[in-house]
């Protein structure tokens, strides 16, 4: 099991800064090069639909192997653009 906590510790004073750091470490450790993190969002990028599907599968498989869960209700899959902080990406 890697060093990412499944839940924040009881003293959650630093949890706001620890979570993005843990996600960035997870992405780097597993070389998820086409996955970007912003706060509690994960964005999977690719030039083609096939590349996106491959990168998404890699993220999902890696998360499952590491006993991590993603909230399916908050997930937006296979979109060509999205809005973050009021900006279209």
C-alpha positions in Angstrom: 0.0 0.0 0.0 1.4 3.4 -0.9 1.6 6.4 1.4 -1.7 8.1 0.3 -4.2 8.1 3.2 -7.6 6.8 2.5 -9.1 9.3 4.9 -7.7 12.5 6.3 -6.4 12.3 9.9 -8.5 13.6 12.7 -6.5 16.8 12.8 -7.7 18.1 9.4 -6.0 21.5 9.7 -3.6 20.6 6.8 -6.0 18.3 4.9 -6.8 21.0 2.4 -3.1 21.3 1.3 -2.3 17.6 1.9 -5.0 16.2 -0.5 -3.6 17.9 -3.7 -0.1 16.9 -2.7 -1.2 13.3 -2.3 -2.9 13.3 -5.7 0.1 14.9 -7.4 2.3 12.2 -5.8 -0.1 9.4 -6.9 0.0 10.8 -10.5 3.8 11.0 -10.5 4.4 7.7 -8.8 2.3 5.8 -11.3 3.4 7.9 -14.3 -0.1 9.0 -15.3 1.4 11.6 -17.6 -1.9 12.5 -19.3 -3.8 13.0 -16.0 -3.9 16.5 -14.4 -5.1 17.3 -11.0 -6.7 20.6 -9.8 -7.9 20.7 -6.2 -10.1 17.6 -6.1 -10.6 17.2 -9.8 -8.8 14.8 -12.1 -8.7 15.6 -15.8 -7.7 12.9 -18.3 -6.4 14.3 -21.6 -5.5 12.9 -25.0 -5.3 13.9 -28.6 -7.7 11.2 -29.8 -10.7 9.3 -28.4 -8.7 6.1 -28.4 -5.9 7.8 -26.5 -8.4 9.2 -24.0 -10.0 5.8 -23.4 -6.6 4.2 -22.9 -5.5 7.0 -20.4 -8.8 6.7 -18.6 -8.5 3.0 -18.3 -5.0 3.3 -17.0 -6.2 5.8 -14.3 -9.1 3.6 -13.3 -7.0 0.4 -13.2 -4.3 2.1 -11.2 -6.8 3.5 -8.7 -8.4 0.1 -8.3 -5.0 -1.6 -7.8 -4.2 1.0 -5.1 -7.5 0.5 -3.4 -8.6 4.1 -4.3 -12.2 5.0 -5.3 -13.5 7.7 -7.6 -16.9 9.2 -7.1 -18.9 8.0 -10.2 -21.7 10.5 -9.5 -19.3 13.4 -9.9 -17.5 12.0 -12.9 -18.0 13.5 -16.4 -16.7 11.1 -19.0 -15.8 11.5 -22.7 -16.4 15.2 -22.9 -14.6 17.4 -25.4 -14.7 20.5 -23.2 -15.5 21.4 -19.6 -15.9 24.5 -17.4 -13.5 25.1 -14.5 -13.6 28.3 -12.5 -16.0 29.7 -15.0 -13.6 29.2 -17.9 -14.1 26.8 -20.8 -11.3 24.3 -21.3 
